Amino acid sequence: MPSPMTPDEVHAFLDGRPGWITLTTQGKDGYPHSIPIGYFRMAEEVFMGCRDKTQKTRNVGRNPKVSLALDAGSSMADIKGVLIQGDATVITDPVRLLELQREGGRQRGVAEEDLPTSANPGAAYIAVRPVKVISWDYSKSD
């Protein structure tokens, strides 16, 4: 059986896996809508940049309950992952967008002088505040 990760291990796993996380929202028809999306973490929240008025932002507007899934590993002995269930909000305020665009750039290693100076038109961020975090790490199994 896998062991859960500590909160610090969950943060390190999220921070150490740059790339894509799977965001699942609920569509108007009630079916799950799961898509890979770029992300970064600040404190407990996870932020994902996207375009405004997309299916995912409309779904969050109707129902803010979402899940995020991230896993890694190539064999049962090293599989680990995180499932975050949380409440999402769509951010479109230009001042907040610029702050998030700059922070996302910093976390990707963009030089300070190359960070954006104005928010991208039509951009949005989805912020997820975790309510429940489930993790597994088969490398820690007994």
WOGIKA-V826765 format. One line per field, one symbol per residue. phi: phi as a letter, one per 20 degrees, with the letter a starting at -180 (. if undefined). A space follows every 50 residues. Layout:
phi->???
//
This chain:
phi->.fdfefgffffffffedfpcceedddfgenefcdbfbfbbdcleeddcea efmegffffffebffccccbbbpcbgfcfbaccddaddcedcfgffgfgf fffgfgfenffgfeffdbfffmebcdddefdbcdcbbffeff
//
